[in-house]
Amino acid sequence: MTYHETEEVEGMSRIVKNPDERRRELLVTAMRLFAEEGYDNVSVRAVARAAGVAPGLAYHYFDSKQNMFDAAIEEYSRRCAEGIIAILDDRCLSLDEKLDRAIEAGSDPGAFDYADFFHAEGNGTLHDRLSLGMCEAVQPHLRAALELDALLRGGPRGDADGLAALMAYGCIGLASGPGMPDEGAVKTAKRYFAALVAEFRSSVKAD
């Protein structure tokens, strides 16, 4: 059953959104503040204030700033993956088109609100965490795209799960580092993906 919270803000009681939506709003606000002001300069109370809720409500969801920060990165990684997932789930595109467009989408810094923060010097570990979160979100959709391609070609799905993992997590190395991903890394990813898909399709035919 969906229910709504009642919270007290500046002495006034008001009905707010359901708990899941409120939690997401807090995380969106938290990610913005962490990116703009830095981890050390943000508190749970500051996030609550920026989100327009009582501090007690924020602490109801997150008992510490670290837990809020971890959850904010996890939520942000899912949001960053949404565009790639939409491409992979588009049945009007061939597998080759999906992969080509997904690589382009994933390598466009302009598509991510806080790209500068995650690519800043000293934030390499955070960037890797973001990349891993995106991979976890994308992998099942990439597997489904591979399985659909095999189905349309009249063969078994082969090792779609293993190939999806290899493709998704293999991109982390290509996308990491100063100034990455650059045009060369994008071309390399496309070339590797094409070779892997060709091998996948040949194994499907052999089966």
Phi, psi and chi 1 to 4 in degrees:
 res  aa     phi    psi   chi1   chi2   chi3   chi4
   1 MET       -  134.8  178.0 -177.2  -63.2      -
   2 THR   -84.6  133.3  -60.7      -      -      -
   3 TYR  -133.7  168.8   65.1   94.6      -      -
   4 HIS  -120.9  153.4  -69.0   75.0      -      -
   5 GLU   -92.0  152.1  -57.8  160.9  -28.0      -
   6 THR  -116.7  126.9  -58.8      -      -      -
   7 GLU  -127.6  158.7   64.8  179.0   21.1      -
   8 GLU  -106.7  117.9 -169.4   80.0   16.5      -
   9 VAL  -128.1  117.4 -178.6      -      -      -
  10 GLU    51.4   43.4  -64.1 -178.8   -8.5      -
  11 GLY    78.2    3.7      -      -      -      -
  12 MET  -117.1  130.0  -61.5 -179.7   62.4      -
  13 SER   -88.5  135.3  178.9      -      -      -
  14 ARG  -148.4  152.7   65.1 -172.9  178.0   95.2
  15 ILE   -84.4  131.3  -58.7  -61.3      -      -
  16 VAL  -119.6 -172.8  -64.3      -      -      -
  17 LYS   -71.8  168.0  -60.3  171.7 -178.0  177.8
  18 ASN   -64.8  159.8   68.1   59.2      -      -
  19 PRO   -55.6  -41.8  -27.7   36.4      -      -
  20 ASP   -64.4  -41.3  -72.1  -19.4      -      -
  21 GLU   -69.4  -40.1 -170.4  169.2   -4.3      -
  22 ARG   -63.3  -40.1  173.3   56.0   69.7 -166.7
  23 ARG   -62.3  -43.3 -176.8  178.2 -174.3  -84.9
  24 ARG   -62.5  -39.9  -76.6 -166.6  -62.6  -88.4
  25 GLU   -64.4  -39.4  -73.3 -172.8  -10.2      -
  26 LEU   -62.7  -40.3  -77.6  167.1      -      -
  27 LEU   -69.2  -38.4  -68.7  175.6      -      -
  28 VAL   -62.8  -44.0  169.1      -      -      -
  29 THR   -64.5  -42.6  -58.5      -      -      -
  30 ALA   -62.1  -43.9      -      -      -      -
  31 MET   -63.1  -39.8 -169.9   68.2 -104.6      -
  32 ARG   -62.7  -45.0  175.4  174.9   60.3   81.4
  33 LEU   -68.6  -42.1  -68.7 -179.4      -      -
  34 PHE   -61.3  -40.8  -75.9  127.7      -      -
  35 ALA   -70.5  -37.4      -      -      -      -
  36 GLU   -81.6  -36.2  -68.4  176.3   -6.9      -
  37 GLU  -113.9  -13.9  -57.9 -179.6   18.2      -
  38 GLY    90.9  150.6      -      -      -      -
  39 TYR   -56.5  -46.2  180.0   85.4      -      -
  40 ASP   -66.2  -20.9  -67.9  -22.5      -      -
  41 ASN  -100.3    9.8  -61.0  -43.3      -      -
  42 VAL  -121.8  139.8  175.8      -      -      -
  43 SER  -124.5  164.2   66.0      -      -      -
  44 VAL   -60.3  -38.9  175.6      -      -      -
  45 ARG   -63.2  -39.2  -75.4 -178.3  172.7  -86.1
  46 ALA   -64.4  -39.4      -      -      -      -
  47 VAL   -65.3  -44.3  172.7      -      -      -
  48 ALA   -59.7  -44.1      -      -      -      -
  49 ARG   -62.1  -44.5 -176.2  166.8   55.2 -108.9
  50 ALA   -66.5  -30.2      -      -      -      -
  51 ALA   -86.0   -8.7      -      -      -      -
  52 GLY    76.9   31.2      -      -      -      -
  53 VAL  -125.7  166.7  -56.9      -      -      -
  54 ALA   -72.2  144.5      -      -      -      -
  55 PRO   -54.8  -37.6  -27.2   36.0      -      -
  56 GLY   -60.4  -33.9      -      -      -      -
  57 LEU   -68.5  -41.2 -178.7   60.9      -      -
  58 ALA   -62.4  -42.0      -      -      -      -
  59 TYR   -69.8  -22.0  -82.9  109.3      -      -
  60 HIS   -62.7  -36.8  170.3   73.2      -      -
  61 TYR   -88.0  -36.0  -68.8  109.0      -      -
  62 PHE  -133.9  114.4  -48.1  102.5      -      -
  63 ASP   -82.5   -3.9   58.6    5.5      -      -
  64 SER  -155.5  160.8   70.0      -      -      -
  65 LYS   -63.5  -37.5 -178.6  170.1   73.9  169.0
  66 GLN   -63.3  -42.5 -174.9   61.0   53.0      -
  67 ASN   -63.8  -39.2  -74.3  -17.2      -      -
  68 MET   -64.5  -42.1  174.7 -179.9  -84.9      -
  69 PHE   -62.7  -46.4 -177.4   64.8      -      -
  70 ASP   -60.6  -43.9  -68.0  -19.0      -      -
  71 ALA   -67.8  -34.7      -      -      -      -
  72 ALA   -64.8  -41.3      -      -      -      -
  73 ILE   -66.2  -40.5  -69.2 -179.0      -      -
  74 GLU   -62.2  -45.4 -177.7  179.3  -13.3      -
  75 GLU   -65.3  -41.7  171.0   67.4   17.5      -
  76 TYR   -64.5  -38.3  178.8   62.1      -      -
  77 SER   -63.3  -37.1   68.5      -      -      -
  78 ARG   -66.3  -40.1  -75.5 -164.4  -66.6  -93.0
  79 ARG   -66.3  -37.6  -73.9 -167.3  -74.4  127.6
  80 CYS   -64.8  -28.8  -73.3      -      -      -
  81 ALA   -83.4  -11.5      -      -      -      -
  82 GLU   -60.5  -41.1  -72.7  175.8   -8.1      -
  83 GLY   -65.2  -40.6      -      -      -      -
  84 ILE   -66.3  -42.1  -61.2  172.4      -      -
  85 ILE   -62.9  -40.8  -71.3  171.7      -      -
  86 ALA   -61.0  -37.8      -      -      -      -
  87 ILE   -67.1  -46.2  -68.0  169.9      -      -
  88 LEU   -65.6  -27.8  -65.4  174.2      -      -
  89 ASP   -89.3   -3.3  -70.4  -11.6      -      -
  90 ASP   -77.4  108.7 -171.5  -15.6      -      -
  91 ARG   -77.2   -5.1  -66.9 -154.5  167.3 -151.0
  92 CYS   -83.3   -9.1  -66.7      -      -      -
  93 LEU  -104.6  147.0  -59.8  175.3      -      -
  94 SER   -75.1  166.0   67.8      -      -      -
  95 LEU   -59.2  -42.1  176.3   61.1      -      -
  96 ASP   -62.3  -41.2  -56.8  -86.2      -      -
  97 GLU   -66.6  -40.8  -69.6  171.4  -34.4      -
  98 LYS   -59.5  -47.8  -70.6  177.3 -178.4  179.9
  99 LEU   -65.5  -42.7  -64.9  178.1      -      -
 100 ASP   -61.5  -45.6 -170.2   71.6      -      -
 101 ARG   -72.0  -34.6  -65.4 -172.8 -172.5 -174.0
 102 ALA   -65.0  -40.5      -      -      -      -
 103 ILE   -64.2  -43.0  -68.1  171.7      -      -
 104 GLU   -61.4  -44.9  -68.4  -73.5  -11.6      -
 105 ALA   -64.9  -41.3      -      -      -      -
 106 GLY   -72.6  -17.1      -      -      -      -
 107 SER  -103.6    6.2   60.8      -      -      -
 108 ASP   -95.0  103.0  177.7   14.1      -      -
 109 PRO   -59.7  -28.2  -19.7   31.6      -      -
 110 GLY   -67.1  -15.1      -      -      -      -
 111 ALA   -83.3   -7.4      -      -      -      -
 112 PHE  -119.7  124.4  -52.1  108.4      -      -
 113 ASP   -58.0  -37.5  -65.4  -23.8      -      -
 114 TYR  -118.5   37.1  -51.1  117.9      -      -
 115 ALA   -58.6  -40.9      -      -      -      -
 116 ASP   -61.4  -39.0  -69.7  -17.3      -      -
 117 PHE   -63.7  -47.3  170.9   72.5      -      -
 118 PHE   -75.1  -21.2  -76.5   95.1      -      -
 119 HIS   -96.7    0.7  -74.7   94.3      -      -
 120 ALA   -68.2  152.3      -      -      -      -
 121 GLU   -57.8  132.4 -175.0  176.7   -5.9      -
 122 GLY    92.4   -6.4      -      -      -      -
 123 ASN  -108.0   23.3  -75.8   -9.1      -      -
 124 GLY   -60.0  -39.5      -      -      -      -
 125 THR   -65.0  -40.5  -60.4      -      -      -
 126 LEU   -65.4  -38.5  -66.3  178.8      -      -
 127 HIS   -62.3  -41.4 -178.3  -86.8      -      -
 128 ASP   -64.2  -38.3  -71.0  -15.2      -      -
 129 ARG   -64.1  -41.3  -75.9  178.6   58.5 -175.6
 130 LEU   -62.4  -44.7  173.1   64.3      -      -
 131 SER   -62.6  -42.5  -62.7      -      -      -
 132 LEU   -63.3  -41.6  -73.4  169.8      -      -
 133 GLY   -62.4  -40.7      -      -      -      -
 134 MET   -65.2  -40.5  -70.3  179.3   64.4      -
 135 CYS   -62.0  -42.7  -71.4      -      -      -
 136 GLU   -61.9  -36.7  -70.0  173.6    0.9      -
 137 ALA   -74.3  -36.4      -      -      -      -
 138 VAL   -81.5  -34.6  165.2      -      -      -
 139 GLN   -51.8  -49.6 -176.8 -179.0  -15.6      -
 140 PRO   -62.2  -31.2   17.7  -29.8      -      -
 141 HIS   -75.0  -33.8  -61.5  -90.8      -      -
 142 LEU   -67.7  -40.9 -179.1   52.1      -      -
 143 ARG   -60.3  -43.9 -179.3 -173.6   65.9 -122.3
 144 ALA   -63.0  -37.0      -      -      -      -
 145 ALA   -66.0  -40.0      -      -      -      -
 146 LEU   -66.5  -42.4  -69.9  164.6      -      -
 147 GLU   -64.8  -37.8  -69.2  174.2  -15.2      -
 148 LEU   -65.3  -41.1  177.2   61.0      -      -
 149 ASP   -60.6  -42.8 -176.6   76.2      -      -
 150 ALA   -64.4  -41.5      -      -      -      -
 151 LEU   -62.9  -44.0  178.0   64.3      -      -
 152 LEU   -66.2  -23.9  -67.0  175.1      -      -
 153 ARG   -91.4    3.1  -68.5  172.1 -177.1  -83.9
 154 GLY    78.3   21.5      -      -      -      -
 155 GLY  -124.3  174.2      -      -      -      -
 156 PRO   -68.8  166.9   26.4  -34.1      -      -
 157 ARG   -76.7  -12.4   66.2 -179.6 -172.1  175.5
 158 GLY    62.6 -153.5      -      -      -      -
 159 ASP   -93.2   62.3 -171.8   14.6      -      -
 160 ALA   -64.0  -36.4      -      -      -      -
 161 ASP   -65.1  -45.7 -169.8   53.0      -      -
 162 GLY   -64.7  -40.1      -      -      -      -
 163 LEU   -68.8  -38.5  179.6   54.1      -      -
 164 ALA   -61.9  -41.3      -      -      -      -
 165 ALA   -65.2  -43.4      -      -      -      -
 166 LEU   -61.4  -43.7 -179.9   62.1      -      -
 167 MET   -67.4  -48.5  -74.4  178.5  158.5      -
 168 ALA   -64.3  -53.6      -      -      -      -
 169 TYR   -76.2  -23.6  -69.8   94.0      -      -
 170 GLY   -66.8  -22.6      -      -      -      -
 171 CYS   -74.1  -17.3  -77.0      -      -      -
 172 ILE   -61.7  -45.0  -66.3  178.3      -      -
 173 GLY   -63.5  -37.3      -      -      -      -
 174 LEU   -70.8  -27.6  -69.8  172.5      -      -
 175 ALA   -94.5   -9.8      -      -      -      -
 176 SER   -89.5  158.4  -61.5      -      -      -
 177 GLY   103.9  162.1      -      -      -      -
 178 PRO   -58.8  131.6  -22.6   34.1      -      -
 179 GLY    72.1    9.8      -      -      -      -
 180 MET  -102.7  153.8  -62.3  -66.3  -80.2      -
 181 PRO   -81.2  137.5   30.4  -33.2      -      -
 182 ASP   -98.1 -178.9   60.1   13.4      -      -
 183 GLU   -61.7  -36.9 -175.4  176.6  -11.9      -
 184 GLY   -64.3  -40.4      -      -      -      -
 185 ALA   -65.9  -38.2      -      -      -      -
 186 VAL   -63.9  -44.8  171.2      -      -      -
 187 LYS   -63.7  -38.9  -70.9 -178.7  178.1  178.8
 188 THR   -63.5  -44.6  -62.4      -      -      -
 189 ALA   -60.2  -43.4      -      -      -      -
 190 LYS   -64.2  -40.0  -70.6 -178.6  177.6 -179.0
 191 ARG   -66.0  -43.7 -174.2  170.4   67.8 -107.9
 192 TYR   -65.1  -42.4  -73.3  169.5      -      -
 193 PHE   -62.3  -41.5  -86.9   31.3      -      -
 194 ALA   -61.7  -40.7      -      -      -      -
 195 ALA   -67.0  -41.1      -      -      -      -
 196 LEU   -66.8  -39.4  -71.7  169.1      -      -
 197 VAL   -67.2  -39.6  167.4      -      -      -
 198 ALA   -61.1  -41.9      -      -      -      -
 199 GLU   -66.9  -40.3  174.8   61.1   26.1      -
 200 PHE   -60.7  -44.3  173.0   73.4      -      -
 201 ARG   -69.0  -34.7  -74.4  168.6  172.8  164.2
 202 SER   -69.5  -36.0   65.8      -      -      -
 203 SER   -70.7  -33.2   66.5      -      -      -
 204 VAL   -64.5  -41.9  167.2      -      -      -
 205 LYS   -64.8  -38.5  -69.4  179.1 -179.2  178.7
 206 ALA   -66.3  -34.4      -      -      -      -
 207 ASP   -68.3      -  -69.5  -21.1      -      -
